[in-house]
Amino acid sequence: MNSGIKLGAMIFLLSAYLFSQAGAESVVIQTNDNVLLQADFQPPSPGKTTFVFLHGLGSNRQEWTGFVKFLTSRGFGSLAYDARGHGDSVLDSAGRRRTYQEFGRPYPGSEWSKMRDDLDKVVNHLTVNLGISRDKVGLFGASLGANISLTYAAENGFTGPLVLLSPGIEYAGYDIRRSITKIKRETPTLVVSSYADGYSYQSCEHIALQLKSRKSFKSIFVSSGHGVQMLDDDLQSQIFDWIKGR
């Protein structure tokens, strides 16, 4: 009996996962140094924004599955990818394996620092190869992914919606103090953190001090959680309402 229950639960979870991926196209994006980034792309309804989703340290693109389903069911597009050395993005074009545990300390030119250029490659692939207009691209980052997204936006004049879950002053060499003031004034920017997440909370307060005078900026604070762990039904709805207002 217990075995039957366990088997049923496994079938249910597998079915739920496959359903959540329905309509997604598998995409492979080759970086400047030939790492093969694995991604899932779901096209938007006409006129809707497509968001690029970048996960946190030690995670993978599957952490976004629930929220991607929430947005795509409302017509928004998505491209969620595994950062280099994470998830399925651990091989280069020659078959050599690279994992984030082997990256060592961050420094200019390190594997960590290349993640910003990887995001640039992903956005270019989205616009050049997948036909998404650059003015219809948004960025969603969690934890380390938030810092990388903010840095990319600052250094590339990005003006699409920028949603940052649990950014920190510094993660893996990405010090956002160098980037905050470079964000274009017209870039809609939402930062989300929890009161229980001391480091990220203080970091978001620092961001708010820099950007609070901008009409394009908003911050949301919840009770607990870090990154996608904060995404309950209420927060998802708040983020969606903010996106609609853009």
C-alpha positions as CSV (number, residue, x, y, z in Angstrom):
1,M,0.0,0.0,0.0
2,N,2.8,2.5,0.9
3,S,4.6,1.6,-2.3
4,G,1.5,2.3,-4.3
5,I,1.1,5.7,-2.6
6,K,4.7,6.6,-3.2
7,L,4.5,5.6,-6.8
8,G,1.3,7.6,-7.2
9,A,3.0,10.6,-5.7
10,M,6.0,10.3,-8.0
11,I,3.7,10.1,-11.0
12,F,1.8,13.2,-9.8
13,L,5.0,15.2,-9.4
14,L,6.4,14.1,-12.7
15,S,3.1,15.0,-14.4
16,A,3.1,18.4,-12.7
17,Y,6.7,19.0,-13.8
18,L,6.0,18.0,-17.4
19,F,2.8,20.2,-17.4
20,S,4.8,23.2,-16.2
21,Q,7.2,22.7,-19.1
22,A,4.5,22.4,-21.7
23,G,5.1,24.6,-24.7
24,A,8.7,25.3,-23.6
25,E,11.4,25.1,-26.3
26,S,14.9,23.8,-25.3
27,V,17.5,26.3,-26.3
28,V,21.3,26.1,-26.2
29,I,23.4,29.3,-26.1
30,Q,27.1,29.2,-26.7
31,T,29.1,31.8,-24.6
32,N,32.2,33.7,-25.8
33,D,34.4,31.0,-24.3
34,N,32.2,28.1,-25.7
35,V,30.3,27.1,-22.6
36,L,26.9,25.7,-23.6
37,L,24.2,27.4,-21.6
38,Q,21.0,25.3,-21.4
39,A,17.7,27.2,-21.4
40,D,14.0,26.9,-21.7
41,F,12.1,29.4,-23.8
42,Q,8.4,30.1,-23.9
43,P,7.3,32.8,-26.4
44,P,5.0,35.7,-25.3
45,S,1.6,36.6,-26.5
46,P,1.7,39.5,-29.0
47,G,2.8,42.7,-27.3
48,K,3.9,41.1,-24.0
49,T,7.3,41.3,-22.4
50,T,9.7,38.3,-22.3
51,F,11.7,37.9,-19.1
52,V,15.1,36.4,-18.8
53,F,15.4,34.4,-15.5
54,L,18.7,33.9,-13.8
55,H,18.8,31.8,-10.6
56,G,21.0,32.0,-7.5
57,L,24.3,30.4,-6.5
58,G,24.2,26.6,-6.5
59,S,20.7,26.4,-8.0
60,N,19.4,26.0,-11.6
61,R,16.7,27.3,-13.9
62,Q,14.1,24.9,-12.4
63,E,13.8,27.1,-9.3
64,W,11.7,29.4,-11.5
65,T,9.3,26.8,-12.7
66,G,6.3,27.9,-10.6
67,F,6.7,31.6,-11.2
68,V,7.4,31.1,-15.0
69,K,4.1,29.1,-15.2
70,F,2.4,32.0,-13.3
71,L,3.7,34.6,-15.8
72,T,3.3,32.6,-19.0
73,S,-0.3,31.7,-18.2
74,R,-0.8,35.5,-18.3
75,G,0.8,35.9,-21.7
76,F,4.3,36.8,-20.8
77,G,7.3,35.1,-22.4
78,S,10.2,33.6,-20.5
79,L,13.8,32.4,-21.1
80,A,15.2,30.7,-17.9
81,Y,18.7,29.4,-18.2
82,D,21.3,27.6,-16.1
83,A,24.3,29.8,-15.3
84,R,27.7,28.5,-16.3
85,G,28.8,25.7,-14.0
86,H,25.3,25.2,-12.7
87,G,22.5,22.7,-13.6
88,D,22.9,21.5,-17.2
89,S,25.3,24.3,-18.2
90,V,28.5,22.4,-17.2
91,L,30.0,21.5,-20.6
92,D,31.7,23.5,-23.3
93,S,31.6,22.7,-27.0
94,A,34.6,20.4,-26.7
95,G,33.0,18.3,-24.0
96,R,35.1,19.7,-21.1
97,R,33.2,19.9,-17.8
98,R,33.2,23.0,-15.6
99,T,31.3,23.3,-12.4
100,Y,30.9,26.3,-10.1
101,Q,32.5,24.4,-7.2
102,E,35.8,24.5,-9.2
103,F,35.7,28.2,-10.0
104,G,37.7,29.4,-7.1
105,R,37.7,33.0,-5.9
106,P,36.2,35.7,-8.0
107,Y,38.6,38.1,-9.8
108,P,38.5,40.0,-13.1
109,G,38.5,37.4,-15.9
110,S,37.4,34.6,-13.6
111,E,34.5,32.2,-14.4
112,W,32.4,34.3,-12.0
113,S,33.1,37.5,-13.9
114,K,32.1,35.9,-17.2
115,M,28.5,35.5,-16.0
116,R,27.7,39.1,-16.9
117,D,28.9,38.5,-20.5
118,D,26.9,35.3,-20.5
119,L,23.7,37.3,-19.7
120,D,24.6,39.6,-22.5
121,K,24.9,36.6,-24.9
122,V,21.5,35.3,-23.7
123,V,19.8,38.7,-24.3
124,N,21.3,38.9,-27.7
125,H,20.2,35.4,-28.5
126,L,16.7,36.3,-27.4
127,T,16.5,39.3,-29.7
128,V,18.5,38.1,-32.7
129,N,17.7,34.4,-32.9
130,L,14.3,34.2,-31.2
131,G,12.7,37.3,-32.6
132,I,12.0,39.2,-29.4
133,S,12.2,43.0,-29.7
134,R,14.8,44.5,-27.3
135,D,12.3,46.9,-25.9
136,K,10.2,43.9,-24.9
137,V,12.9,42.2,-22.8
138,G,12.9,42.2,-19.0
139,L,15.3,40.7,-16.4
140,F,14.4,38.6,-13.4
141,G,17.3,37.7,-11.0
142,A,17.5,35.9,-7.7
143,S,20.4,36.3,-5.2
144,L,23.6,36.1,-7.3
145,G,21.4,36.3,-10.4
146,A,20.0,39.6,-9.1
147,N,23.5,41.1,-8.7
148,I,24.5,39.9,-12.2
149,S,21.2,41.3,-13.7
150,L,21.7,44.6,-12.0
151,T,25.4,44.8,-13.2
152,Y,24.4,43.9,-16.7
153,A,21.6,46.5,-16.8
154,A,24.0,49.2,-15.5
155,E,26.8,48.5,-17.9
156,N,24.6,48.0,-21.0
157,G,22.1,50.8,-20.8
158,F,19.2,48.4,-20.2
159,T,15.8,50.1,-19.9
160,G,13.4,47.1,-19.6
161,P,11.8,45.9,-16.4
162,L,14.4,44.8,-13.8
163,V,13.2,42.6,-10.9
164,L,15.7,41.7,-8.2
165,L,15.0,39.1,-5.6
166,S,17.3,39.2,-2.6
167,P,20.2,41.1,-4.1
168,G,23.3,41.7,-1.9
169,I,25.9,44.4,-1.7
170,E,28.4,41.9,-3.0
171,Y,28.0,38.3,-4.3
172,A,30.8,36.5,-6.0
173,G,32.6,39.7,-6.9
174,Y,29.5,41.5,-8.2
175,D,29.5,44.7,-6.0
176,I,26.3,46.5,-6.8
177,R,27.6,49.8,-5.2
178,R,29.4,50.3,-8.5
179,S,26.3,49.8,-10.5
180,I,23.3,51.2,-8.8
181,T,23.8,54.8,-9.9
182,K,24.5,53.7,-13.5
183,I,21.0,52.3,-13.9
184,K,19.1,54.4,-16.4
185,R,16.5,56.6,-14.7
186,E,13.8,55.2,-17.0
187,T,14.5,51.6,-16.1
188,P,11.6,50.2,-14.0
189,T,13.3,48.6,-11.1
190,L,11.8,46.4,-8.4
191,V,13.8,45.0,-5.4
192,V,12.3,42.4,-3.1
193,S,13.8,41.1,0.1
194,S,12.7,39.8,3.5
195,Y,13.1,41.3,6.9
196,A,14.6,38.0,8.1
197,D,17.3,38.0,5.5
198,G,19.6,40.5,7.2
199,Y,22.3,40.9,4.6
200,S,19.9,41.3,1.6
201,Y,17.5,43.5,3.6
202,Q,20.3,45.9,4.4
203,S,21.5,45.7,0.8
204,C,18.0,46.6,-0.5
205,E,17.7,49.5,1.9
206,H,21.0,50.8,0.4
207,I,19.6,50.4,-3.1
208,A,16.4,52.2,-2.0
209,L,18.4,55.1,-0.6
210,Q,20.1,55.5,-4.0
211,L,16.9,55.1,-6.2
212,K,14.0,56.2,-4.0
213,S,13.5,59.5,-5.8
214,R,12.9,57.7,-9.1
215,K,9.3,57.1,-10.1
216,S,10.5,53.9,-11.8
217,F,11.7,52.4,-8.5
218,K,9.8,50.2,-6.0
219,S,10.8,48.0,-3.1
220,I,8.8,45.2,-1.5
221,F,9.7,43.6,1.9
222,V,8.2,40.4,3.1
223,S,8.5,38.5,6.4
224,S,10.9,35.7,5.5
225,G,12.8,33.8,2.8
226,H,15.6,34.4,0.3
227,G,15.3,34.5,-3.5
228,V,12.5,32.4,-5.0
229,Q,11.7,31.1,-1.5
230,M,9.8,34.3,-1.0
231,L,7.5,33.7,-3.9
232,D,4.2,32.9,-2.3
233,D,0.8,33.7,-3.9
234,D,0.6,37.2,-2.4
235,L,4.1,38.2,-3.5
236,Q,3.6,36.8,-7.0
237,S,0.4,38.9,-7.3
238,Q,2.3,42.0,-6.1
239,I,5.1,41.5,-8.6
240,F,2.5,40.9,-11.4
241,D,0.6,44.1,-10.6
242,W,3.9,46.0,-10.7
243,I,4.8,44.4,-14.1
244,K,1.4,45.3,-15.5
245,G,1.9,48.9,-14.4
246,R,5.0,49.2,-16.5
